[in-house]
């Protein structure tokens, strides 16, 4: 079986917009969600700015019961459940709490890097202080890696595969490709795909210690994330969640669903930490093979790609990534596709990055625009030696977009690339 797979629902919890309407407006306007974080300053982080979604208690109460919120302390699960339930509703699907029968044809692949790190810390302190009985009955589900898929599986009554993947920064893109394969091969009709990331110092501290985060913009947070800029000095940590409902085309047409985009294919690989690849740096040959593999799987040629949504975290590897795209596509100068990085406005959302950025890519297809890059008025000359500066838009472009290539690259020398197409 070889089903066509389309996207029929979107949900997002991002630093610059919670909900699809707010997020769409923010990315079109180049609105930053990066702010000074007093807690990071208090803890003497070098980087004292971050991208963190803003959620009120009243808003959270729309998604969780008072009982569920008792002893609840997991930002990643919080973000993921909100994004996932929003995507389900956006797809026009019912959340039926009364049925005893699971939805056997629907499942989820919902990724994360860590789960409930604040809850885990809280649990350690209670154990050490001999307060074991005060842990509560939800400590396990809040801290187990698959906690997010378990929560969503229960809230939506999913009876198909319900699992969590974890592959560093490619987690979100990988989850979509895993769900895509399940529908393509006829093993499911609908899949909720996405990823989430915890927020706060206990998830960001390691990166600060590695000195991969910027420390130069603590007084000017919105200018801190600078992908493709000559003055880029490291990434800004972020958090949030993105969720997509994937569905067979036949099912979507049958129920008259809104179709945001079609997934043509993709590719996942690793550089094996060989050659130029290390735990923290990509093997360029593997990156190029991943991009070419995605094009081959999608059945398109390189010259059909209208736009690229890159990984581009605002590190010294940005120019290397551009070179890899140019080599893989055999396109450069004015022939290079438009390229942008959402990290300029939300920072690097780690395990949630791929899913949130895929949503931004899909919105471009659905509404015919290319969102602007911010903070790259001083473009890196190593990049402009490869591609024309007009291919890195710094203002919103209202233009027809037919095919977007989205890639993510992560710790462990892992790569994922997905090809998205306007549905017509």
VOGU-3710 file (C-alpha; in Angstrom, 3 decimals, decimal comma):
1> xxxxxxxxxx> 0,000/0,000/0,000  1,243/3,505/-0,823  -1,168/6,083/0,589  -0,706/9,777/-0,051  -0,282/11,587/3,283  -1,527/15,080/4,042  -1,500/17,444/7,019  -4,985/18,323/8,291  -4,342/19,815/11,737  -1,790/22,114/13,369
11> xxxxxxxxxx> -1,176/23,095/16,988  1,671/25,173/18,364  2,997/26,450/21,676  5,911/28,712/20,766  7,831/31,491/22,507  6,428/34,074/20,081  2,878/32,760/19,863  0,620/30,211/21,530  -2,045/28,983/19,118  -2,036/28,990/15,337
21> xxxxxxxxxx> -3,395/32,534/14,841  -0,905/34,210/17,165  1,997/32,135/15,826  1,169/32,862/12,173  0,997/36,599/12,854  4,285/36,506/14,742  6,287/34,689/12,076  4,916/36,927/9,316  5,856/40,043/11,275  9,208/38,725/12,451
31> xxxxxxxxxx> 8,097/39,100/16,065  10,613/37,782/18,576  9,620/35,685/21,573  13,026/35,933/23,228  13,195/37,745/26,561  15,485/38,324/29,508  15,104/35,513/32,054  15,620/36,695/35,658  16,125/33,121/36,876  19,035/32,587/34,499
41> xxxxxxxxxx> 20,588/35,825/35,715  20,117/34,799/39,337  21,802/31,459/38,623  24,706/33,263/36,927  24,216/31,772/33,475  26,399/33,298/30,776  23,299/33,418/28,534  20,513/35,138/30,460  17,933/35,261/27,660  15,563/32,542/26,445
51> xxxxxxxxxx> 12,475/31,787/24,395  9,686/30,532/26,643  5,932/30,300/25,881  3,649/32,380/28,068  0,692/30,445/29,519  -1,778/31,628/32,139  -3,343/29,353/34,755  -6,808/29,967/33,243  -5,536/28,925/29,812  -3,904/25,754/31,161
61> xxxxxxxxxx> -7,153/24,851/32,951  -8,833/24,449/29,541  -6,675/21,393/28,853  -6,187/19,752/32,259  -8,572/18,890/35,062  -7,855/20,127/38,619  -6,999/16,543/39,557  -4,476/16,273/36,706  -2,855/19,540/37,768  -2,396/18,376/41,351
71> xxxxxxxxxx> 1,367/17,905/41,884  1,884/18,569/38,171  5,293/20,027/37,326  6,287/19,111/33,782  6,547/21,961/31,287  7,305/19,646/28,376  4,173/17,570/28,894  2,195/20,770/29,458  3,303/22,275/26,134  2,889/19,004/24,242
81> xxxxxxxxxx> -0,623/18,258/25,478  -1,813/21,774/24,591  -0,250/21,657/21,111  -1,508/18,110/20,491  -5,086/18,763/21,571  -5,151/21,999/19,566  -3,961/20,165/16,450  -6,631/17,486/16,931  -9,361/20,117/17,237  -7,904/22,113/14,331
91> xxxxxxxxxx> -8,247/18,997/12,185  -11,977/18,939/12,983  -11,674/15,787/15,074  -13,709/15,134/18,214  -12,241/14,578/21,637  -14,657/11,980/22,967  -14,154/11,349/26,668  -17,307/9,244/26,977  -16,490/6,418/24,581  -15,153/3,131/25,973
101> xxxxxxxxxx> -13,770/2,223/22,544  -10,323/3,498/21,501  -9,803/4,917/18,026  -7,990/1,911/16,570  -6,980/3,742/13,389  -5,364/6,755/15,094  -2,125/6,977/17,055  0,737/9,286/17,912  4,481/9,622/17,566  5,317/12,516/19,884
111> xxxxxxxxxx> 8,936/13,174/20,701  10,882/14,784/23,503  14,435/15,184/24,696  13,729/14,966/28,418  10,469/14,605/30,288  9,569/16,509/33,421  13,070/17,554/34,399  11,694/19,885/37,084  9,507/17,058/38,410  12,507/14,744/38,375
121> xxxxxxxxxx> 14,535/17,254/40,399  11,638/17,654/42,831  11,426/13,872/43,185  15,143/13,530/43,927  14,910/16,095/46,727  11,880/14,381/48,270  13,579/10,992/48,197  16,760/12,404/49,734  14,712/14,120/52,437  12,858/10,852/53,228
131> xxxxxxxxxx> 9,557/12,222/51,918  8,831/9,342/49,561  5,103/9,332/50,296  4,830/12,936/49,140  5,908/12,145/45,571  2,316/11,699/44,412  0,839/9,192/42,013  1,867/10,981/38,797  5,630/11,262/39,360  6,297/8,292/37,083
141> xxxxxxxxxx> 4,195/9,400/34,123  5,557/12,957/34,383  9,177/11,811/34,276  9,159/8,742/32,024  10,387/9,438/28,489  7,060/8,428/26,944  5,017/10,538/29,341  3,913/12,954/26,613  2,567/10,240/24,281  0,909/8,517/27,250
151> xxxxxxxxxx> -0,918/11,711/28,214  -2,026/12,406/24,627  -3,016/8,784/24,045  -5,341/8,938/27,038  -6,811/12,338/26,334  -7,566/11,468/22,703  -8,364/7,760/23,139  -5,749/6,641/20,618  -5,742/2,913/19,846  -2,993/2,739/17,217
161> xxxxxxxxxx> 0,745/3,056/17,855  1,332/5,483/20,732  5,018/6,164/21,253  7,715/8,743/21,929  10,884/9,213/19,881  14,013/11,051/20,979  16,845/12,053/18,656  18,165/15,386/19,930  17,417/18,340/17,641  15,920/16,220/14,828
171> xxxxxxxxxx> 13,262/14,753/17,141  10,329/16,783/15,791  11,126/16,269/12,109  11,808/12,591/12,735  8,462/12,140/14,526  6,619/13,480/11,486  8,471/11,143/9,142  7,801/8,169/11,429  4,085/8,976/11,529  4,096/9,581/7,769
181> xxxxxxxxxx> 5,460/6,081/7,135  2,777/4,497/9,291  0,000/6,103/7,258  1,740/5,625/3,914  1,999/1,878/4,517  -1,623/1,575/5,623  -0,962/0,779/9,276  -2,877/3,850/10,460  -5,365/6,352/9,042  -4,489/9,316/11,264
191> xxxxxxxxxx> -1,422/10,053/13,364  -0,675/12,922/15,702  2,989/13,801/15,159  5,078/16,352/16,983  7,538/17,068/19,742  7,986/19,054/22,906  10,778/20,400/25,077  10,996/21,237/28,748  11,980/24,781/29,666  14,124/26,257/32,415
201> xxxxxxxxxx> 17,631/26,202/33,819  17,877/22,459/34,417  17,438/21,718/30,720  19,483/24,681/29,462  22,406/24,578/31,931  24,404/21,983/30,022  24,396/24,052/26,861  25,442/27,147/28,774  28,308/25,172/30,298  29,384/24,069/26,805
211> xxxxxxxxxx> 29,586/27,743/25,797  27,377/27,184/22,735  24,823/29,808/23,830  25,246/33,523/23,183  26,260/35,748/26,088  26,466/39,046/24,185  22,824/40,121/24,205  21,648/39,853/27,799  20,584/43,496/27,632  19,065/43,207/24,133
221> xxxxxxxxxx> 17,222/39,853/24,086  15,382/40,271/20,779  18,698/40,757/18,987  20,299/37,686/20,528  19,395/34,948/18,040  21,300/35,733/14,835  21,252/32,860/12,296  23,398/33,518/9,199  24,759/36,723/10,751  28,436/37,661/10,826
231> xxxxxxxxxx> 27,948/38,615/14,483  26,232/35,359/15,511  27,721/34,208/18,803  25,777/31,068/19,680  22,179/29,969/20,000  19,479/31,203/22,361  17,781/28,372/24,313  14,061/27,985/23,763  11,169/25,663/24,528  7,650/24,807/23,405
241> xxxxxxxxxx> 5,849/22,223/21,305  4,474/21,675/17,834  1,866/19,128/16,753  0,533/18,035/13,362  -2,327/15,726/12,433  -1,257/13,539/9,533  -3,926/11,677/7,607  -4,342/9,599/4,492  -5,564/11,706/1,595  -8,562/9,415/1,115
251> xxxxxxxxxx> -9,646/9,923/4,719  -9,148/13,679/4,565  -11,185/14,019/1,376  -13,917/11,756/2,679  -14,532/13,932/5,731  -13,963/17,255/3,948  -10,974/18,249/6,085  -8,842/21,326/5,507  -5,581/20,184/3,901  -2,610/22,355/4,849
261> xxxxxxxxxx> 0,033/20,511/2,831  1,095/17,155/1,476  4,146/15,271/2,693  6,028/13,935/-0,321  8,735/12,073/1,573  11,938/12,494/3,495  15,099/10,882/4,767  16,831/10,260/8,107  20,465/9,279/8,557  23,596/9,678/10,657
271> xxxxxxxxxx> 27,178/10,636/9,951  28,340/8,044/12,456  30,613/10,650/14,081  33,140/9,835/11,391  35,014/12,157/9,039  34,016/15,734/9,910  31,231/14,436/12,175  31,449/14,497/15,970  28,966/14,391/18,839  28,283/18,108/18,274
281> xxxxxxxxxx> 29,301/18,739/14,645  27,686/17,308/11,515  29,397/15,076/8,981  28,867/17,173/5,845  28,749/14,149/3,550  25,958/12,673/5,666  24,026/15,955/5,611  24,267/16,111/1,827  23,212/12,472/1,516  20,222/13,160/3,787
291> xxxxxxxxxx> 19,030/16,064/1,618  19,532/14,089/-1,603  17,802/11,067/-0,068  14,784/13,191/0,840  14,505/14,511/-2,713  14,753/10,989/-4,102  12,141/9,631/-1,695  9,814/12,527/-2,578  10,292/11,935/-6,296  11,284/15,527/-7,091
301> xxxxxxxxxx> 14,329/17,219/-8,566  16,466/19,764/-6,729  15,337/22,627/-8,972  11,723/22,155/-7,826  12,514/23,340/-4,273  11,161/26,874/-3,821  12,265/27,457/-0,245  14,361/25,911/2,498  13,626/26,130/6,198  17,038/25,380/7,594
311> xxxxxxxxxx> 18,278/24,197/10,958  20,592/27,250/11,228  20,929/27,751/15,008  23,200/30,841/14,837  26,494/29,070/15,448  29,749/28,806/13,533  28,227/25,895/11,585  25,622/28,053/9,767  27,942/28,651/6,803  28,732/24,923/6,644
321> xxxxxxxxxx> 25,024/24,149/6,508  24,507/26,585/3,623  27,398/25,003/1,760  25,900/21,553/2,297  22,536/22,684/0,916  24,265/24,240/-2,085  26,281/21,096/-2,788  23,342/18,711/-2,300  20,998/20,751/-4,513  23,733/21,830/-6,938
331> xxxxxxxxxx> 22,327/25,354/-6,723  24,078/28,576/-5,745  24,012/32,331/-6,257  20,694/33,625/-7,571  19,637/30,040/-8,424  19,591/29,069/-4,737  16,111/28,722/-3,165  14,891/31,212/-0,564  16,072/30,190/2,897  15,012/31,162/6,399
341> xxxxxxxxxx> 15,514/30,164/10,017  12,721/30,383/12,565  15,329/30,354/15,326  15,892/34,067/14,746  12,567/34,723/16,507  12,121/31,782/18,896  15,642/30,579/19,629  16,582/26,915/19,533  13,709/24,915/21,015  15,845/21,761/21,144
351> xxxxxxxxxx> 13,685/18,627/20,807  10,671/20,806/19,907  12,528/22,728/17,201  11,759/20,451/14,260  8,000/20,245/14,825  7,525/23,980/15,447  9,646/24,807/12,398  7,750/22,299/10,235  4,521/24,084/11,174  6,047/27,394/10,071
361> xxxxxxxxxx> 7,104/25,738/6,803  3,594/24,386/6,204  1,976/27,762/6,891  4,170/29,248/4,165  2,807/26,706/1,680  -0,786/27,108/2,783  -0,826/30,913/2,780  1,773/31,713/0,085  4,413/33,635/1,988  8,017/33,338/3,118
371> xxxxxxxxxx> 8,580/34,564/6,648  11,472/36,967/7,261  14,774/36,313/8,947  15,600/38,897/11,608  18,967/39,900/13,077  20,946/39,099/9,942  21,392/42,584/8,526  25,141/41,832/8,723  25,053/38,617/6,695  27,981/36,271/7,121
381> xxxxxxxxxx> 30,257/36,842/4,091  31,022/33,102/3,988  27,321/32,597/3,241  26,926/35,395/0,690  29,919/33,943/-1,149  27,699/30,910/-1,775  24,208/32,339/-2,293  22,752/35,675/-3,327  21,816/37,867/-0,333  18,310/38,349/-1,800
391> xxxxxxxxxx> 17,673/34,654/-1,131  17,783/35,392/2,611  14,672/37,578/2,967  14,648/40,095/5,809  11,095/41,247/5,071  7,919/39,228/4,580  7,589/37,955/1,019  4,102/37,329/-0,322  4,856/34,863/-3,074  3,721/31,481/-4,357
401> xxxxxxxxxx> 5,441/28,619/-2,570  4,946/25,119/-3,943  7,648/22,978/-2,316  9,578/23,531/0,930  12,507/21,424/2,102  12,852/21,391/5,895  15,874/19,898/7,622  17,047/19,382/11,195  20,501/18,367/12,381  21,297/17,246/15,921
411> xxxxxxxxxx> 23,729/16,132/18,616  25,032/12,669/17,872  25,600/13,588/14,200  22,009/12,799/13,205  20,049/14,330/10,319  16,458/14,518/9,062  15,007/16,196/5,988  11,332/16,331/4,985  9,800/17,525/1,711  6,509/19,404/1,983
421> xxxx> 4,266/20,393/-0,935  1,285/22,643/-1,413  -1,785/20,447/-1,824  -3,557/20,959/-5,117
//
